[in-house]
């Protein structure tokens, strides 16, 4: 999924054009609910970008 498709108003804030697999799997929990989300993944897998996305939301 492209960043611009998921969050068009913040697409320029991210240094990449597409979310990776781990990020794509977490997106519904971040974008479609107001619940807390815990992401556990290896270093450099994109967790910080998910946290930034949650802040932007």
Order of alpha helices (4+ residues) and beta strands (2+ residues): alpha-alpha-alpha
